């Protein structure tokens, strides 16, 4: 039987290279929608977020009775707390969906391979119950199910599969019209430029899933730009080139061959220029991951690449650096990327290119630092090494947008899952965590000093006389306004006070 009617329940995803928690919309639902429409333009695809299901169970029950299959996309593998939505992380909630559904339930996304995710500090939970499990790319599975029938699905060559997925993403932009954040105006599409990690040749970092995709596969510039163009025509104004392990090496001929490929300035320029040409009035164009070792190994080319990004992007951008630890023992055992001197160099270069303030009140491009607690080899000395990195940043007068300190989640199949059974957090972690919070508060005073005016702040939550808002973008600053404003309104504010991860502000009329 051909699959003609489908309900997608977006349980949200968060991976090392990819975010799908509102206001972000990741690739999975889009590729499924596009694959269904490529196979049969008359097919019907409904879309609900998990938060919509929680608030309106009857709608889920009704729609699940109108379709042949319900697909649940989930897998928040990177521990985090979110303002825009709460990921599906509870197996019991998954069982309830199955109980309520009037159609069979399939699972897709990271949940099928790496587990449902969690809050960090433990192993992820693999789902092996009575669901239809769809591993790998979703686009080929749903394309074949819609065109030939579920019983006639066959595996595809990885490159053929990725080609179909790329085309499905272009067609799948139409799903944005069903997303609740579309009417708010802050819906942000997570755009994939390539899949995999350059460091797959050495196995990559011990905890990371990206090297397991194998040799990196790069999307053509035409496909990426066309996807943005389609979404822009539908009304999307916010985009992040976030689905890749290092945006600086997009299109590098050495990608997948050398562990530290050199940036390809020509293709990077064509990519960003192409996006701005088809989306001239976009509000947000940001990036995510940057490998600090790329900057160290290729300083001149990296400067040119960063200048290209700053020329075409929008301010408030963040280059997330997966430093994880600068303790030499931890770096060696976990095949991490940089030592303390290399990390400082990368942070200096990003500051050199990106710290100038832009039209929306924020510096153009700043580094973000990721630390992980619980990696093999960690000891109380680890925190001193990491503190010294932060002290040197402070002494040099450098700016950092944010520091993410999270506990290791052991994902099945990664190298670390064979090294340890569960994370062991070394003594001194709590002291380091408090140090980071205080350090971040002082840093935030420099990034957005008192009196800074921030525009395009979207109110996302209102409770107990306080409104909470953020600008669309990568790692946006949470803004607290001590009055109840209309939810989802767009405002401008002036910064009055600082916390470690947020600012207190007053509305500017």
N, C-alpha and C positions, 0 to 999 in steps of 0.2 A: 504494500500500500504506500502510495506517495504521501509525503508529509506536506499538507497544504495549509494547516492552521497551527500557529505556535504562540505560546505565551512565554515571554522572557521575564524572569524575576531576577533583578540585579541585586545580589547580596553584597556587592562592592568588593573590589580587589585592591591590594596594596602590596607591591613587589619592589625589589631593589631597583628595577627599571620600569616603573609604571604605577600610576595612581588612578583609582576609580571610585573614590569616595566623594560625594557631592561637596562642592559644585563641579568636581571632575567627572567626566565620563570616559572610561577606558575603552580599549579596543574590542573587547569580547562581544558585548551586545551588538556593537556596530557591525562587526564582521559576520555575525550570524544573520542579522537582518539583511545585510547586503547579499549574502550567499543565497538566502531564500528568494530574494527578488531577482537575482541573476538567473536562477534556475526556473522560476515561474513568477512572472510579474504580477500574476493575479493572486499569489499567495497572501495570506493574512498573518501579520505578526503584531501581537500586542506586547507592550512593555510596561512593567511596574518596578519601582524600586522596593527594596525590602522594607523601607520605612512607610511606604504607601500601603503595603500589605499589613503591617502592624497596626496602622491607624484605620484601615478599612478592610477587614477580613472578608466581608461579604462580596466586595468587588473582586478579590482574588478568587473566591469560590465560584462566582459567576463566570469570570473570564476563563478559568480553568475548565469549565464545562463546555466552552465553545470551541476548544482546540483539540488537536490530536495528541499534543505533547506539551508539557511545561518544562522549560529549561531554567535551572537555577545556576547562576554564575556567582562564584564566591572564591575566597582565598585571600584574606588580609594577612599576608605572611610577615609584613614588617610591623612590629608592635607600635601602636600609636593611639592617641586620643584625638577625636575629630569633633569639630563644631557643626559641620554640615550634614552629618549622618552617622549612624552606628552600624558597622559591618556585621554581617551574619557570622558569628563566631561560636555559636552554641549548637552542638549536635542535637540537643532537644528541640530547638527551634526548627531545625531542618526536618526532624521527625514530624513536627506539627504541620509543616507545609505538606508533607506527604499525606498526613491524615486528612487535611482539609481539601486537598486537590481532587478535582473530578476528572483528571487525566493523569497518565503516567508521568513521573518526574525523572528528568535526566539532570546530571550534574556536569558542569563544564567550567573551565578556567583552572587556576592554580590548585583549587581544592581537590581535584581528581588525582593529582600527582604528588602534591606536597602537603596536603592536609587543609583543615579548615582555618588554621591560623590561631593566634592567641595574643596574649598581652606580653609575651616575652618571659624568659627565664625557665623555659621547659621545652619539651619536644612537641611538635605540632601533632594533631590527631588526624590520622588517616581515616577517610570514610570508606568502609567496605560493606555497607549494608545493601539492602535490596533496592538500589537505584540503577538507572541506566547510566553507566560511567563513560564519558566521552573524553578520552585523553588526547593530547596533542592539539593541533589546529582545529578550531571549530568550523571554520568556513568550508573546508572540503567535506566534512561529515554532513552538514546541513544542505550543502549544494546537491550532493548525491541523494540525500534523503528526499529532497523536494523534487528532483528531476527523475530519479529512477525508483526510489522506494528505500525504506530503511533496511530491507533484507538484501539489498544489492550494493551496499556500501563496501568499497575496497580502499586499501591504503594507497597513498600517492607518494611519489618521490618528494623528498623535503623541499627541493627547489620548485617543483611543480605546485606543491601545496602552498608554498609561500607566495608564489605568483598569484594564485587564485585568491588567497587571503588579502593581498594588497588591493586587488580589483574589488573585492567584496567591501573593503573599508571605504572605497570611493562611493560605491552604491549605497552603503549602509548609513551615510550621514543623515538620511531622512528620518532615522529613529529619533533624532534630537527633538522633533516636533512632539514627541510623547513624554519628554523628560520634564519633571516639575520645575527644574531650574531654568528652563528655556524662557518661561514667562517672567522670571525674575531678572534675567539679563546677564547673570553671572556664570552661566553654564560654560565650562572650560573643557575643550576637547584635548585629551592626551593623545599626541600624535607620535606614531612610531616611524623612526627613520631607518633603523636597522635592528636586527635581532641577534642576541648573543653577545659575547664579550671577547675583545681582542686577546685577553689573557687565557683563553681556552687552551692555547698551546702549552701553557705551564700548569693548567688545572685551575687557575684563578684563586680567589680567596676561599678559605676553607669552608665558610658558612654560606656561600652564595650559590644561587640556583642558575644564574645566567650562563656560566660556562657549560652547563649541561645541555644547552641548546645546540652545542657543537659549533662548527665553523660559522662565523657571523654571516648572515644573509642581509644584503642591503636593498632597501626599497629605492626604485628610481625616483629622481627628482620630480618627474612628470606626475607620478602617482601621488606623491606627498602634496604637491601644489594643487593638483586637481581635487584631492580630498578636502583641503582647506577651502578652495574656491566653492565647492558644493555646499559646505557647511556655512560659509559666509553668506551665500545667496539665500540660505534658509533663515538667516538671522543670527548665527553664532558670531560673537565678537571677541572671544577669548580662546587662545590656543597656547599649548605648551609642548615643545619638542622634548618630551620626557621619557619616551620609551626607547632608550638606548643606554649603554653603559658609559659612553663618553662621547658627547656631541662634537668635541674637537676633531675626532678622527672619522667623522662621517665621510664616506666616499674615498677613504685612503686606499690606495692600491696595496698597501701592506696590511690592511685589516684582515685578520685571520691567518696571516703568515708570520708576522713579527709580534712579539709580546707588547712592544711599545711602538706602534705604528706612527708615522709622522702625519700631521694634519694636511689635508688637501684644501688649500685656500680657495682654489677656483670653484670646486663643487660646493663648498660651504657658502660662498658668496652667491652662487646661482640659486641655491636652496632658499636662503633668506630673502634675496631680492625677488625671487619668484613668488614667495608667500606675500610679501608686501604689495606686489603688483596686483594680485587677485583679491587682496583684502585690505584696501587702502585705508579704511576707517576703523580698523580693529582697535580694541581697547587694550588687549594684552597679547604680547608675543614673548614668551619666556622659554627658558631651557631648564634642564635639571642637572643630570650627572655630568661631572667632569673628572677625569682621572688626573690627580695631581702629578703623577709620574710623567704623564705626557708633557706637561709644562716644564718639568725639570729636564727631560730628555731632549725636548725640542723647543727651547725658550723663544727663539725668534719667530718660528712658525706659529707657536702658540700665541704670542703677542698679536700677530696678524690675524689669527683666527678669532681671538677675543675682541679685537677691534671691529672685525666684520660683524660679530654678534651685536656689539654695542651700537653699531651704525644702523642696524635694521630692527632691533628689538624695541621693547618699551621698558622704561625704568622700573626699578624694584625687583629686578631679576636676581636670581641666586644660582651660583655654580656650586652644587652640592659635592663636596669632596669626601669620598669614602676613605678617610684616613684610618679609622677604627681604633688604632693604638699606635703610639710611637715607642713603646717599650721594645727594644731590639729583640728580646727573646720571643715576645708575642708576634712581632712582625715576621720573624723567621719561621716559627712553628706553623703559622697560619697563612704563609705565602702572601702577606699584605704588600702594599705598594710603595710606601715611602718611610724614610726615617725622619727624625725631627728637623734636620737641616733642609731636606728636600721638601718637606711640608711647608716650612716657613717660606722657602723660595716661591712655591706655587701661590701661596697666599699673598706674597708681596707683588707678584706679577698681576694677579687679578685686581688688587687694589690700584696698582699703577694705571691700569686700563679703565677700570669701572667705577671708581669711587665718586666721580663727579655727580652732583645731584641733578635729578631730572624733573620734568614738568609735573609729575604726580606727587612730589614731595620726598621721594626716596632716591638714594644713590642708584646709579644705572645698574651696576653689576657687582655684587659682593660675594665672597666665598661663604659657604656654610660648611660646618665641620660635623662629621659623623663619628661618634665613638661607640664601641660595643663593649659591654661588660660580660665577662664569663667565658672569654675565649681561652683555649688551651694555652698554658704557659703564664697565665696572669698571676700576679702576686701583689702584695701591698706596694712594692716598688713601681708597679705599673702606673698607679695613680700619680706618683711623683713625676714620672716621665711626661705624662699627659698634662699635669699642672704646669710643668716647665714650658711646654708648647704654648699654653695660654698666656703665661707670664711674658714670654718673648714676643708674642703678638702685641701685648699691651705695651711693652717697653718700646717697641718699634713704631707705635702709633698707628697700627693697622686696624682696619675695620673688618668685622665678621658679622654677617647678618644673624646667624643663629648657630647654636651648638645642640646637636641631638645626641643625647646619651640614652642608649636603650640596652636592655638585657638581651643576651643571645637567645634566639629561638632556634632550636635544632630541627632542621627540616630534613626529613628522610631523603636519603640519596646524596646529600652533600657530603663533602669530605669530613666535616666535623662530626657528622652523625656516626662515623665509624671510629672517631678518635675518642669521644666521650659519650656516656649515656645521658647525662644531664649537666647543664651548666653549673659551674662552681664559681660563685662570685667571691673574689678575694677580699680579705679584711681591708677596711678603709674605703669601701665603695660609697657608703652613706656620706662620709665626710667629703669625698670627691664630688658626689652629686650636689651637696649643698654649696660647695665651692663653685661649681659650674653655674648654679642658679644665681649666685651673687655676682659672678663674673659677667654673666649675660645681662643682668640688670644694668651694670656699669657700661657695658658695651652698647646697649640699646640707647643709653643717653647720648652716645656719640653718633649712632646711626640716625636717630630721629630726635634731635635736641628739643627741649621745651620751646614752644613757639612754631615748630614745624607744622605746615599746613598739608594735610593729606586729602586728596580728592578721590572720588569714586569709591567711597566706603559703602559697602552694602550691609544693611542691618540683617543679621541672620537669626538672632535670638533676642527675646525680650522677656525679662523676668525680674520680679522684686524691685522694680524701679530702675533697673539698669538695662541698657541696650548694648548688645555685642555685635560688632561688625568687622568686616575685613575687606580689603581691596582684592579684586580678582588677581591671581598670580601665584608664583612659586613661593611657598612658605610665607604667606602674608601675615603681617602683624595683627594680632587681635586688638581691636579698639573698644574700650569700654566708655560709654557715655552715660553719666548719672541721671538719666531721665528716660521715660518710656516713649520710644519713637515707633512709627509705623513699621511693622516687620516687612522686610524686603525693600525698604526705601533706600535710595542712593543719596548720600550726603557728603559734605566736606567738613573736616574737623581740624581743630588746632590742638596739638599735643600739650598737655599740662603736667603730667606725671608719668613715672615709669615703674613697671614691675619687671620680672625676669623674662616673661614671654608676651607681655601686653603693655599697652599704654592707656592712661586715663586721658580723655580728651573732651573738649567742648565743641558743640556743633557751630559751624560758621555759616551764617545765613547769607 
